Structure formats: C-alpha cells, structure tokens
Amino acid sequence: MNDKQVTIKTYERIGEAYHNKRINGKDMNDLVEQPITFSLLGNIKNKKILDAGCGSGIYTKLLAKKGGKVSALDLSKTMLDIAKEYCKGYGIVFRRGSIDNIPYKSNSFDIVVAPLVIHYLKNPEKAFNEFNRVLKKKGVLIFSTHNPLFVAKEGIWENKSFFEYLNEGKYEWYMHVNGKKEKMISYRIPYEKLFDMLYKNKFIVEKFKEPYLNKNKKILKKHMKKYIGFPIFITLKCRKLD
C-alpha cells in the first residue's frame, strides 16, 4: 500500500471515534485552526462551495449553516457515511474522490475550502491545479496545513535536526483518539515550495495566518500544553487570478 492508502485505511478504522472527538469542540483543530479558517470566509450565503477533504462533515455542516450551497468530497467511504448522517437535512451533495482528481466540471465553485488535507499528498501541486480548475473566475481558495516550522519543532523533540524544515519529505505524527496515539503519515511543504506551487497554479495569496494555541484556552488536554504559543498551522486565503 502507498501512503495515501495507509491514511485512508486509518480513517476507515478510526472514523467514528475521530468524529466523536471532533464534535466535542476540544480538539486542536477546533481550538486553533477552525476559527481562523472561518474568519477568512466572509459572507458565503448562496455561494457554491466545495469542502475538499470533508472528513466526517464538521466543516461541511458549518458551511451549510452559514448559507453556502455545499458539495463535499472525501476518499474515505466510512467518513463520507458519517458525514452524510451528521449533515442530514442540509441538502449537501457528497461524492467520493481525491482532491488531486476532483470529480467536478471546471468553473463549478465560488469557493473551495480544504482544511488540513494537502499535507497527506506527496505531490500537492496536483491538488492546487485541480482547485484552480474547479473554481470560477476570481474564485477563492481557503486552505490550511501543518506549519512547516511546527513540523520542524516536532522533529527536534524526536532528536532530529531543525533544518529538516528546509527539506521536502515524509514525516510521521500522532493523532490522539480514544486515549490512543494513532500514527499518521504526512509530507513536509516548506514555505518556498508552497508559495511556488500557488503561483504556478495561478493563485494570489490575500491572507496568510499562523494560528497558535492560546494559553487562555480552557480545558486543554495534557498533551496540548507543550504547544502553547507556537504556530501549529498555517491558513491561507487565495484568489484565482483568471
């Protein structure tokens, strides 16, 4: 199996537990990344939106509640099944597929939202090319991923060099689910490489955010406390140039 298949199988196995962990609102994503991502959206009423890599439908439902006309895409059948049940009654269209081969026609969406998904791809440039293709003229892409400096910091804790940040390559991290640590596989994307990919695929960056965990956040789990004050994610709002 390749790394993408391993990731899919992991989410297939932990899907229900992952969803339950997310809906309690105390996950790192919910506390740090999600508020920043939604702050960049603005008014989305009646906008055609693709939730690219929708997982169990957490963002999908919120986008629909804000008035978006939402379609959602994910590779995991288990996650899609959970998302369909979780988002029942909102008229959301769900399809199975990958963000680097999106099963929609060109110029279909006003907005593409892709939270914390591109780092699972060895070659995310294909995904940016697809985001450009399915967006309408002057369409908006909002995405987030692991902050490459955070990935490097994690490497230091594993007695690796900070300057691994400068290299592309695979890294492993752990997701806490039901009291267990699930190993996940992702790929480093240095800032220079990321911005080059956006430029090559005809996107301009309008906003760049580095969300971090605030020490004032309540009910922090023990494993989160070492991350306080460090930028864990990056979130970007980009616009299609033509």
C-alpha positions as CSV (number, residue, x, y, z in Angstrom):
1,M,0.0,0.0,0.0
2,N,1.2,3.5,-0.7
3,D,1.0,6.3,2.0
4,K,-2.3,7.6,0.8
5,Q,-3.9,4.2,1.0
6,V,-2.5,3.7,4.6
7,T,-4.0,7.1,5.6
8,I,-7.4,6.1,4.1
9,K,-7.4,2.8,5.9
10,T,-6.5,4.6,9.2
11,Y,-9.5,6.9,8.9
12,E,-11.7,4.0,7.8
13,R,-10.8,2.3,11.1
14,I,-11.0,5.2,13.5
15,G,-13.7,7.2,11.7
16,E,-16.4,7.0,14.4
17,A,-14.0,7.7,17.2
18,Y,-12.5,10.6,15.3
19,H,-15.9,12.2,14.6
20,N,-16.9,11.9,18.3
21,K,-13.6,13.5,19.3
22,R,-14.2,16.4,16.9
23,I,-17.8,17.2,17.8
24,N,-16.9,17.9,21.4
25,G,-15.1,21.1,20.3
26,K,-12.0,20.5,22.3
27,D,-9.7,19.2,19.6
28,M,-6.6,21.1,18.4
29,N,-8.3,21.7,15.1
30,D,-11.4,23.2,16.7
31,L,-9.4,25.4,19.2
32,V,-6.7,26.7,16.8
33,E,-7.3,26.2,13.1
34,Q,-11.1,26.2,12.6
35,P,-11.8,29.7,14.0
36,I,-9.1,31.2,11.7
37,T,-10.3,29.4,8.6
38,F,-13.9,30.5,9.1
39,S,-12.8,34.1,9.9
40,L,-11.4,34.3,6.3
41,L,-14.7,33.2,4.6
42,G,-16.8,36.3,5.0
43,N,-20.4,36.2,3.7
44,I,-20.9,32.8,2.0
45,K,-24.7,32.9,1.6
46,N,-25.8,31.3,-1.7
47,K,-22.1,30.7,-2.7
48,K,-21.3,27.4,-4.3
49,I,-18.7,25.8,-2.0
50,L,-16.6,22.6,-2.3
51,D,-15.5,21.2,1.0
52,A,-12.4,19.3,-0.3
53,G,-11.4,16.5,2.0
54,C,-14.5,16.9,4.1
55,G,-13.8,14.0,6.5
56,S,-16.8,13.4,8.8
57,G,-18.6,16.6,7.8
58,I,-17.6,19.0,10.7
59,Y,-16.8,22.0,8.4
60,T,-19.4,20.8,5.8
61,K,-22.3,21.3,8.2
62,L,-21.0,24.7,9.4
63,L,-20.6,25.9,5.9
64,A,-24.2,24.9,5.1
65,K,-25.5,26.6,8.3
66,K,-23.9,29.8,7.1
67,G,-25.9,29.6,3.9
68,G,-23.5,28.1,1.5
69,K,-24.6,25.7,-1.3
70,V,-22.2,23.0,-0.3
71,S,-20.7,20.0,-2.1
72,A,-18.3,17.7,-0.2
73,L,-15.6,15.3,-1.2
74,D,-13.6,12.7,0.6
75,L,-11.8,9.4,-0.2
76,S,-12.9,7.5,2.8
77,K,-16.3,5.8,2.5
78,T,-16.6,5.5,6.3
79,M,-16.0,9.2,6.8
80,L,-18.5,10.0,4.0
81,D,-21.1,7.8,5.5
82,I,-20.7,9.5,8.9
83,A,-20.7,13.0,7.2
84,K,-24.0,12.2,5.3
85,E,-25.7,11.2,8.6
86,Y,-24.2,14.2,10.5
87,C,-25.3,16.7,7.8
88,K,-28.7,15.2,7.1
89,G,-31.3,17.7,6.1
90,Y,-28.9,20.4,4.7
91,G,-29.1,19.4,1.0
92,I,-25.4,18.8,0.8
93,V,-24.1,16.8,-2.2
94,F,-21.4,14.2,-1.1
95,R,-19.1,12.5,-3.6
96,R,-16.2,10.1,-3.1
97,G,-12.9,11.2,-4.6
98,S,-9.5,12.7,-4.1
99,I,-8.6,16.4,-4.0
100,D,-5.9,15.8,-6.7
101,N,-8.5,14.4,-9.1
102,I,-11.8,16.2,-8.3
103,P,-14.9,14.7,-9.9
104,Y,-16.5,18.1,-10.8
105,K,-16.6,20.1,-14.0
106,S,-14.4,23.2,-14.5
107,N,-15.6,26.5,-13.2
108,S,-18.1,24.9,-10.8
109,F,-17.5,26.7,-7.5
110,D,-17.2,30.1,-6.0
111,I,-15.1,28.9,-3.0
112,V,-13.0,25.8,-2.3
113,V,-12.3,25.1,1.4
114,A,-9.6,22.5,2.0
115,P,-8.8,22.3,5.8
116,L,-5.8,20.2,6.9
117,V,-5.7,17.9,3.9
118,I,-2.9,18.8,1.5
119,H,-0.1,17.5,3.8
120,Y,-1.4,14.0,3.1
121,L,-0.3,14.3,-0.5
122,K,3.2,13.6,-1.7
123,N,2.6,16.0,-4.6
124,P,0.1,18.6,-3.5
125,E,0.7,20.6,-6.7
126,K,-1.8,18.4,-8.5
127,A,-4.4,19.4,-5.9
128,F,-3.8,23.1,-6.4
129,N,-4.1,22.6,-10.2
130,E,-7.5,20.9,-9.5
131,F,-8.6,23.7,-7.1
132,N,-7.9,26.2,-9.9
133,R,-9.8,24.2,-12.5
134,V,-13.0,23.8,-10.5
135,L,-13.1,27.4,-9.3
136,K,-14.9,30.1,-11.2
137,K,-13.0,33.2,-12.4
138,K,-11.8,35.2,-9.3
139,G,-12.9,32.2,-7.1
140,V,-11.5,31.8,-3.6
141,L,-9.4,29.0,-2.1
142,I,-9.1,28.8,1.6
143,F,-6.9,26.0,2.9
144,S,-4.8,25.1,6.0
145,T,-2.0,22.7,6.7
146,H,0.6,21.9,9.3
147,N,3.0,24.9,9.8
148,P,6.4,23.6,8.5
149,L,8.1,25.3,11.5
150,F,5.9,23.3,13.8
151,V,6.8,20.1,12.0
152,A,10.5,21.0,12.4
153,K,9.9,21.7,16.1
154,E,8.4,18.2,16.5
155,G,11.5,16.9,14.8
156,I,13.7,18.5,17.5
157,W,11.7,16.6,20.1
158,E,12.5,13.4,18.2
159,N,16.2,14.4,18.2
160,K,16.2,15.3,14.6
161,S,17.6,18.5,13.1
162,F,15.5,21.7,12.9
163,F,16.8,22.2,9.4
164,E,14.8,19.3,8.2
165,Y,12.3,22.1,7.7
166,L,14.3,23.0,4.6
167,N,13.7,19.6,3.0
168,E,10.7,18.1,1.5
169,G,9.9,14.7,2.7
170,K,7.7,12.3,4.7
171,Y,7.1,12.7,8.4
172,E,5.1,10.9,11.0
173,W,2.9,12.4,13.7
174,Y,0.3,11.1,16.1
175,M,-3.4,11.8,16.5
176,H,-4.9,11.2,19.9
177,V,-8.1,9.2,19.6
178,N,-9.9,7.5,22.5
179,G,-6.8,7.7,24.6
180,K,-4.6,6.1,22.0
181,K,-2.0,7.6,19.7
182,E,-2.7,6.8,16.0
183,K,0.3,7.2,13.7
184,M,-0.3,9.4,10.7
185,I,1.9,9.9,7.6
186,S,2.2,13.4,6.0
187,Y,4.7,15.4,3.8
188,R,6.7,18.5,4.7
189,I,6.0,21.5,2.5
190,P,8.5,24.4,3.1
191,Y,7.0,27.9,2.6
192,E,9.1,28.5,-0.5
193,K,7.8,25.4,-2.2
194,L,4.2,26.1,-1.1
195,F,4.2,29.6,-2.5
196,D,5.8,28.5,-5.7
197,M,3.0,25.9,-6.2
198,L,0.3,28.5,-5.6
199,Y,1.9,31.0,-8.1
200,K,2.4,28.3,-10.7
201,N,-1.2,27.4,-10.4
202,K,-2.4,31.0,-10.8
203,F,-3.3,31.9,-7.2
204,I,-2.5,35.1,-5.4
205,V,-2.4,35.0,-1.6
206,E,-4.7,37.6,0.0
207,K,-4.4,36.5,3.7
208,F,-1.8,34.4,5.5
209,K,-2.4,33.4,9.1
210,E,-0.3,31.3,11.6
211,P,-2.8,30.1,14.2
212,Y,-1.4,29.2,17.6
213,L,-2.7,27.7,20.8
214,N,-3.6,30.3,23.3
215,K,-2.7,29.6,27.0
216,N,-6.1,31.1,27.9
217,K,-8.0,28.3,26.1
218,K,-10.0,26.4,28.7
219,I,-9.8,22.6,29.2
220,L,-6.6,22.0,27.4
221,K,-5.6,18.3,27.4
222,K,-2.3,17.4,28.9
223,H,-0.6,16.6,25.5
224,M,-1.6,20.0,24.1
225,K,0.1,22.2,26.8
226,K,3.6,21.9,25.3
227,Y,2.3,23.6,22.1
228,I,1.1,26.8,23.8
229,G,2.3,29.9,21.9
230,F,3.7,28.1,19.0
231,P,2.2,28.4,15.5
232,I,0.8,24.9,14.8
233,F,-0.9,25.5,11.5
234,I,-0.9,27.9,8.6
235,T,-4.2,29.1,7.0
236,L,-4.3,30.9,3.6
237,K,-6.9,32.7,1.7
238,C,-6.1,32.7,-2.1
239,R,-7.8,34.1,-5.2
240,K,-7.7,32.6,-8.6
241,L,-6.1,35.0,-11.0
242,D,-8.1,34.4,-14.1
